[in-house]
Amino acid sequence: MSINYDIEPEFGWYMPTRGDGPYVGVKSERIVDTAYQIKVAQAVEEAGYTFALIPTGGNCSDAWIVGATLAAHTKIFKPLVAMRPGLIAPALAARIGATLDEVTGGRALINIVTGSSPADMLSMGDELAFDKDARYERTLEYIKVVKQLWINSAAERGDQLLAAHDAFKHIEPLEHNGKYFRLEGGVSYPPPVQRPHPPFYFGGSSAAAKKTAAEIADVYLMWAEPLDWIKEQINEVERHRRDLLDTEGIDRSIRYGLRAQVVIRDTEEEAWAAARLIVSRIEPQVNQGLEGQVFYNLSAGQQRQNELKKLAEANDYVIGPNFWAGLAQVRGGGAMAFVGTPAQVADRLLEYVEIGITSFILSGYPNLEEATTSGHALLPVFREKWQKRKQTAAV
């Protein structure tokens, strides 16, 4: 997949609902209450980021409530909230999502979360905690139901008297009898502001996840990996997308996104010093047995992150130019970091744009200060370089 100059790369940040501070591998040094989260969201918006990923599962606060709260205290900030198939009925999820889109003036973004750690899924009552393929099959059915409910609810109403007995008379009811869900006269209200619906972000590195992404994702998200690894994943999703076109005549457009950490300073030396300071206080008990946790053995994406960390261990966790795996010593998920000056990190990100990435979700420690630092230092440099490339390509 090649670069698409018609799509402007978007930049989002991360909301630290589980804690924040300058170090990892230690107890959170800050109380992350509602006031702190609002402060982070406002800093994110002021720094030039347009949205933020709100985490879910484990000891996270509910992403929908947090997202609505943060949107109420910002102007353009878009909350990327988790929709978890199997934990909430699809018709109810459609209403919640559309309501968030309505009350935020069309700012809702939906993050489809098919699974997490088995312990988390079991604690939430998910009977498919250990059946990954079935979870993705359920997700596919679930999102198709949600989408259709939204499409039906967006039908033109015209002027009419709304009464209790016919409030949804204008909405075509959805009849659905599937493997996992059944709806009789299903409706969702209000209609979403964004048409045909808020965009779906979706991640997962397994074969089942990529096949599902080809059918329902608007943005396919990946944790940061070397360019050739990411290119391989994009090609796999694109292959499924082409198969969908060949077999069912459905031609979908999918964007691709990258989740990464950033450490940006005026000089490269300062950036590397700041990066290593983040992991300088790791408590031994935190590091012991991390990879033995069940989640790290079952998640295809985490297995790839673990492999990348092991490949970089002998080189002080340096993967390549301005690319570092040091945070993976103590945290899972999007632990890989771009480290360097604004120009260096912008160049690295543009390399990913060249292979098809158009959405970036970044973060740093602490998230409050690093949102401001990176937004003011990185984003203007990136956009200047991006515009120059567009102008050169247009000649």
N, C-alpha and C positions, 0 to 999 in steps of 0.2 A: 504494500500500500504506500502511495506516495503522498507528498505534501499537498494540502488543499488550501490554496490562498484565499478561497471564498469564505472560509470559516475562521473567525477570530478566536484565538485561544482564550479560554476562560481560566480564571484563577480563584480558587476557594481556599479556605483555611479550615482549621479543626477546632472544635469546642472541647476544652479539657474538663468535662463534667466529672471525671474520676480523680481529679487532683492536678496540681500544677506546681511548678518550681524550677529552679535552675539545674537540678540534678535528677538522674534516674537511678533506680536501684536503692532508693531511700524512701522513707515515709514522706508523703506530700508535705511540703513546707508551708502551704497556703490553704486556707479554708476556701473551698470553691462553693460558695453559696450563690443564691440568685443574683445578688448585687455584683459579685465578681464575674459571673457569666455575662451579665449585661455589659459590664465594663469591657470584657474581651470582645464581645460582638460589636460594640461601638468602635473599638480600636481596629477591628478587622475591616469594618466598613470605611472608616476614615483613611486607612492605609491603602485602599484601592482594591481590596478583594470584594467579590460580588456575592459570595455565598460561603457557607461553612457546613462541614460534615459534623453531625451530632451523633456521637457513638451510642450503641445500644448493647443490652445484655449485661451479664455480670452485676457489678455494683453501680452501673450507670443509672442516672435519673431517666425518667421516661422522655424519649426524644420528641414526641409530639407536644407535650406540655412545655418542655424547654424551648422548642422551636417557636411555638406561638408566643411565648413570653418574650423571647429575644426579638422577634419580628415587631412586636408592639413598641419596642424601645429603639428601633432603627428605622431608616427610611427606604433603603434599597436592599438591605441584607436579606438573602434568601436562605432559609433553613433547609438543609438536606436531611430529612428525617427517615427513620427506618420503618418500612412496612414488612412485617414478618409473617409470611403465609403459614397458616396452621395454628397460629396463636390467637388471631382475631378473625371472625367470620368475614368473608370478602365483601359482603354488602355493607357491613358496618365499617370496614376499612375504607370503602369507597366514600361513604358519607363523611368520615373523619378527614380523609384527604381532601375532598372537595371543600369541606368547611374551612380547613386551614388555608386552602387556596383563596377562598372568598374573603376571609377576615384579614388576610395579608395583602389583598389587592393583586393576586396572581403571582405570589412569590414562592409558592410551595415547590420543593423538589423532593422526589421520592427515591429512597435508597432501598432496593429490594434485598432483604437479608434472609437467605434461605436457611442458613444454619449458623451455629456458633460452636462452642464447646459442648460435648455431649452432656456434661454436668449442668450447664446452663439450660440446654433444651429440656432435659429431664425435669429440672426444677420448675420450668414453665409449663410442663404438661404435654410436651411434644412427643407423641408416640413414635415418631420417625427419627429419633435422635441418632440412631446408629445405621440408618438406611439412607445413604446420601442420594442414590439414584432416584429413590422414591420421593425424597424431598424436592428434587428438581422437577420431577414429573408433577408433583402437587403445586409447586410454584408456577409452572407454566399454565396449568388450569386456573389457578387463583388469579393471576394477573390478567388473563384473558377475560375472566368474569368482571374484574374491577374495571378494566378498560371499556367493556361493552356497557356496563352500568353508567359510566361517565358519558359515553357517546350518546346513549339513550336519553340521559338527563339534560343534555345540551340542546335538545330539539327546541325550535322556536315555540314560544308560548303565546305571544300576542297578549292583548288585554283581556283579562278574565277575572271573574270573581272567585277568589280562593275560599273554599269552605272546607270544613273538616272532612266531609264525605267525598270530596272530589279534588283535593289538593294536588294529587299526582295524576289527574286524569289526562294531562297532556303528555305524560311520559309513557313511552312504550315499555311495558313490563318485560322483564327478562325471564324466560323459562330455561332453566339449565338443569340437566340431570347428568352429572359427570361421575368420575371415579371417586373423587374426594369431596365434592360439594354438590348440593342440590338447592335450587331456588325455584319457588313458585310465585310468579308475579313480582319478581325482584325489581326494586326501584332504589335509586339513590338521589338524594336531594340535600343541598342545592347543587346545581351544575358547577363544575370547576370554571374558574375565570379563564385559565389557559386552555386553548383549544388545539387539538381535540381533548387534551388532558395534560396535567403536569408531567414533565419528563421523568422517565424511569432511569435511575442509575443502578448498575448491577455488576457484581463482582463474583469471582469464582474461577479457579484454575483447572478444575477437573474437566474431563471430556464432556460429562453431563452438563456442567455449568456452561461451557462454551456453546453447546448445542442449544441450550435454553436461551442464552443471551442473544443468539441470532434471531430468535423469534419474538423477544419481548423487550430487549434493552434499547434505550435511546443512547445511553452512554455506558460502555463496557469499561469497568475500572480494574486496574491492576496495581499491585504493590510494585514499587520501583525495583527494577532489575537491569542488568546490562542491556544495551541496545539490541543485540542479536536475540536475547531471550524474549524481550518484549515484542520484537518483530515476529518471532515465531508464534507467540500467542495471538497477535493480531491476525496473522495469516490463517490460523486455525479457525478463528471466529468468522473470518471472511469466507473461508471454504464452506462453513455451515450456512452462511448467508446466501451464497451462490446455489447451494443445494436446495435451499428453500425456494429460491426463484425458479430453479429447473423443475422441481417436483410439484410445487403448488402455485407457481406464478406470482408469488408474493415478493416484491422488490423493496426491501427495507433499507433505510439509511441508518447507519450506526456510527456514532463518534466513539473515540477511545480516550480514556483518562488514566492518569498516573497519580498514585498516592505516595508522597515522599516527605522526608524531613529536610530542613535547610538550616545551614549555619553560615551566615553571611557577615563578613567584616570588611573593613577598608583594605586590608592586605591579606594575602593567602596565609601568611604565617599567623596572623591574629585569628583567622578563621579556624585553622587547625588547632590552635591552642584552646580556643573556645569550645570546639567540638570535644576535645579530650577532657576538658574540665567537666563536661556534663556527666561523664562516666567515672570521675575520679573518686567518688564516694560510695561505690557499689558495696553493699553489705554482703558478706560471704553467703549468708543463708538465702539471700534472694537469688543468687546465681546457681545454687545447688539444685539439681533435679529439674531444671526448667524444661529441658527437652524430653523429659520422661512423662510430662503431662499428656493425657490422652489427646487433647486437642492438637498438639504438635505432631502426633503420629497419624492423625486422620485427615487433616486439612491439606489438600494438594498445594494450595498457595503457601502455607506455612512450611511445608516440606521444601519448596523451592527457596524460600528465604533462609531456611536452615542450611541448605546446601551452599548457598551463596556465602553465608557467614563462614562456613568451614573452609571454603576455598580462599577466603581472604585472611584467615587467622594468622598465617605465617608472615603476612605482610602488614602486621599491625592493623588488620581489618580494612586496609585500603584496597578497594576493588579495582579502581582505575583513576584516571584524572578527576579530581574533585568529587569522588564517589566513595562513600565510606559505610562500612557495616558495623561500626563500633557499638551502636545502640542496640544491636541484635543480641548483645551479650546478656541483656536483662529484659528485653521486651520483645513481644511477638508482633505480628502484623506489619504495618508500614514503618519498619525501623531503618531502612536504608536512607542515607542522607547525602545531599549535595553540599559540599563544603568549599568555600572560596570567596572571592570578591564578587560583587554584583555582575561584573562583565563575564567572569568565568562561569558562574552558575547560569547566567542567561545563555551562554554558549552551549552549556550542557543540555539545558532544557530545549533549546532550539534543535539540537540533534534528535530529540525525541519527537518534536513537531515534524521533522523531516520524514519520519517513518509512520506518521499518522496520528500522533497524540494531539488532541486539541483541548483537553481539560486537565488541569493540575489541581490537586488538593494537597496543600503544603502544611507544615507545622514546625514548631521549634520549641526549645525549652529556655525559659518559660514562655508559654504560648502568648501571654499578654504582651510582653515586651517584644518578642520576636515577630509578632504580627506587624507591629509598627516598623521595626528595623527592616525586615525583609520587604514589606510593602513599599516603603519609601525608597529603599536602595535598589531592590531587584526589579520591580515591575516597570518603572520608567525606562530602565536600561533594556529590559527584554523587549518592550514595545517599540523602542527606537530601532533596535536591531531587526525586529520583525518587519517594521515598515520598510526599512532599507531592502530587505530580502524581497518583499512584495514588489517594490518599485523596480528592482533589478529583473525580477521574473517577468514583469510586464513589458520590458523593453524588447 
